Amino acid sequence: MNKFWAKGFVVLLVVMLFFTVVSRAADSFLVAQVSAEPYTAKKIEHIVRAGAVAEKGPEFPVMTEAGLLVKAVYVREGEFVEQGTVLAEIDLEQLAEVERGLRDEIRVLQLQNEAAEQNQALVLKEKEKQKKRAQEDYEKALKKREEALCRAEEELQQVEDAIDVFAAGDRAAMTQEEAAAKKAELWQTYFAKKQAQAETEEAMEEAVTAAERALEDADGAGTADNSVAINSLSIAQKEECLKAYEKIAEGGGKIMAGKAGTVTGVLVQTGQKTADTAAFTMTETEGGTRLLAEISKEDARYVEVGDDVTVEKNGEKYEDFSVTGIRQTEDGGLELTVSSEEHAESFRMGESAEITVTKQSGVYNTAVPLAAVHREQNSTYVYVAEQRDTVLGKQYFTRKVEVKILEKNSSYAALEDGVLNSENLIVTDSDTYLQAGDRVRLRQQ
């Protein structure tokens, strides 16, 4: 009988062991396994990367005189050259012809000035002569007026005296008719002389006025002639140009770079003549390097003027760049100007590089892996794994906790404080879909 109960007990133990194993096997398949960890204090780091292109810096022109035949051009756009590098060469034979022509032009202007100065001297002499004659005519007119007026005055006075004598004289020898006739004759002569005096005075005044105007005309400014001054300016300009040509000839007709830099524009061609604009344009090596880059609308909020920038080109990193300019693009992104006062010789115009801007926030007390945060319609939440007492012992169950994201990057999210506590285990990963209240098993860390 004892053997029977002993065998039964063994069978019961085997059955219980079997169902325990089966239960544990089923539990491993049916219960979600999750990774969980408490929140941490963390800075949220944003890393913005973008392709960049080296931009040409401040340009300066390389000038030469206009009208010269280009014999050869030795550089091309984008080429870096040292100070004193020969950029192009001028045809010396054509340069000599230009110099001869310029000297001839200067001589022609000089001869024109000599002739003009002689003509001006002759004109001045003739003018002085006319002025002298006009002065003489004016003085003669004044003298003639005075003499004519004196004669008219004397003649009028003689008539007045005759009238006075007649009025005071003895007219006994005359009949009354003869006396009346004599008186009438005297007064008629008086009025005639009075009229003659007025006419003489008017005529003399007109003669004097005419002579005075002639004198004023002779003393006038005359015709303006600025040809000598104009020619003198032209001569000075041509002489300066000739000096420049002579300097080019002394240098063997070579156009050289005044300082080191990158050629940004070749504005002359072999076989053509130079214009009155720059022959070449170049960028200076001084003043550092500038790069242009575009970032997306999403990254734009993390970049501002003054941010430090790391630039990488061909495996080499440059740390001393910064954001010096920002311009918004049509799609809402930003065009960045990234500059450094160094490395001017390390970057050529048009070369590609990669920029990295790293921006860190302040410390957030509640930060969780971004994978722990879920969104459902207008709700943002995390799952917390909490222990509960069950008939099978202590087990973990999920609880949904709504949260508010303050800031995030591609790895972490900073949450508003006060919703979670330090004892909460935030579910960061699960091997199956979770819902609130699900029983879960924690993975071994």
Rosetta blueprint (number, residue, H / E / L):
1 M L
2 N H
3 K H
4 F H
5 W H
6 A H
7 K H
8 G H
9 F H
10 V H
11 V H
12 L H
13 L H
14 V H
15 V H
16 M H
17 L H
18 F H
19 F H
20 T H
21 V H
22 V H
23 S H
24 R H
25 A H
26 A H
27 D H
28 S H
29 F H
30 L H
31 V L
32 A E
33 Q E
34 V E
35 S E
36 A E
37 E E
38 P L
39 Y L
40 T E
41 A E
42 K E
43 K E
44 I E
45 E E
46 H E
47 I E
48 V E
49 R E
50 A E
51 G E
52 A E
53 V E
54 A E
55 E E
56 K L
57 G L
58 P L
59 E E
60 F E
61 P E
62 V E
63 M L
64 T L
65 E L
66 A L
67 G L
68 L L
69 L E
70 V E
71 K E
72 A E
73 V E
74 Y L
75 V L
76 R L
77 E L
78 G L
79 E L
80 F E
81 V E
82 E L
83 Q L
84 G L
85 T L
86 V E
87 L E
88 A E
89 E E
90 I E
91 D L
92 L H
93 E H
94 Q H
95 L H
96 A H
97 E H
98 V H
99 E H
100 R H
101 G H
102 L H
103 R H
104 D H
105 E H
106 I H
107 R H
108 V H
109 L H
110 Q H
111 L H
112 Q H
113 N H
114 E H
115 A H
116 A H
117 E H
118 Q H
119 N H
120 Q H
121 A H
122 L H
123 V H
124 L H
125 K H
126 E H
127 K H
128 E H
129 K H
130 Q H
131 K H
132 K H
133 R H
134 A H
135 Q H
136 E H
137 D H
138 Y H
139 E H
140 K H
141 A H
142 L H
143 K H
144 K H
145 R H
146 E H
147 E H
148 A H
149 L H
150 C H
151 R H
152 A H
153 E H
154 E H
155 E H
156 L H
157 Q H
158 Q H
159 V H
160 E H
161 D H
162 A H
163 I H
164 D H
165 V H
166 F H
167 A H
168 A H
169 G L
170 D L
171 R L
172 A L
173 A L
174 M L
175 T L
176 Q H
177 E H
178 E H
179 A H
180 A H
181 A H
182 K H
183 K H
184 A H
185 E H
186 L H
187 W H
188 Q H
189 T H
190 Y H
191 F H
192 A H
193 K H
194 K H
195 Q H
196 A H
197 Q H
198 A H
199 E H
200 T H
201 E H
202 E H
203 A H
204 M H
205 E H
206 E H
207 A H
208 V H
209 T H
210 A H
211 A H
212 E H
213 R H
214 A H
215 L H
216 E H
217 D H
218 A H
219 D L
220 G L
221 A L
222 G L
223 T L
224 A L
225 D L
226 N L
227 S H
228 V H
229 A H
230 I H
231 N H
232 S H
233 L H
234 S H
235 I H
236 A H
237 Q H
238 K H
239 E H
240 E H
241 C H
242 L H
243 K H
244 A H
245 Y H
246 E H
247 K H
248 I H
249 A H
250 E H
251 G L
252 G L
253 G L
254 K E
255 I E
256 M E
257 A L
258 G L
259 K L
260 A L
261 G E
262 T E
263 V E
264 T E
265 G E
266 V E
267 L L
268 V L
269 Q L
270 T L
271 G L
272 Q L
273 K E
274 T L
275 A L
276 D L
277 T L
278 A L
279 A L
280 F E
281 T E
282 M E
283 T E
284 E E
285 T L
286 E L
287 G L
288 G L
289 T E
290 R E
291 L E
292 L E
293 A E
294 E E
295 I E
296 S L
297 K L
298 E L
299 D L
300 A H
301 R H
302 Y H
303 V L
304 E L
305 V L
306 G L
307 D L
308 D E
309 V E
310 T E
311 V E
312 E E
313 K E
314 N L
315 G L
316 E E
317 K E
318 Y E
319 E E
320 D E
321 F E
322 S E
323 V E
324 T E
325 G E
326 I E
327 R E
328 Q E
329 T L
330 E L
331 D L
332 G L
333 G L
334 L E
335 E E
336 L E
337 T E
338 V E
339 S E
340 S E
341 E L
342 E L
343 H L
344 A L
345 E L
346 S L
347 F L
348 R L
349 M L
350 G L
351 E L
352 S E
353 A E
354 E E
355 I E
356 T E
357 V E
358 T E
359 K E
360 Q E
361 S E
362 G E
363 V E
364 Y E
365 N E
366 T E
367 A E
368 V E
369 P E
370 L H
371 A H
372 A H
373 V L
374 H E
375 R E
376 E E
377 Q L
378 N L
379 S E
380 T E
381 Y E
382 V E
383 Y E
384 V E
385 A E
386 E E
387 Q E
388 R E
389 D E
390 T E
391 V L
392 L L
393 G E
394 K E
395 Q E
396 Y E
397 F E
398 T E
399 R E
400 K E
401 V E
402 E E
403 V L
404 K L
405 I E
406 L E
407 E E
408 K E
409 N L
410 S L
411 S L
412 Y E
413 A E
414 A E
415 L E
416 E L
417 D L
418 G L
419 V L
420 L L
421 N L
422 S L
423 E L
424 N L
425 L E
426 I E
427 V E
428 T E
429 D E
430 S E
431 D L
432 T L
433 Y L
434 L L
435 Q L
436 A L
437 G L
438 D L
439 R E
440 V E
441 R E
442 L E
443 R L
444 Q L
445 Q L
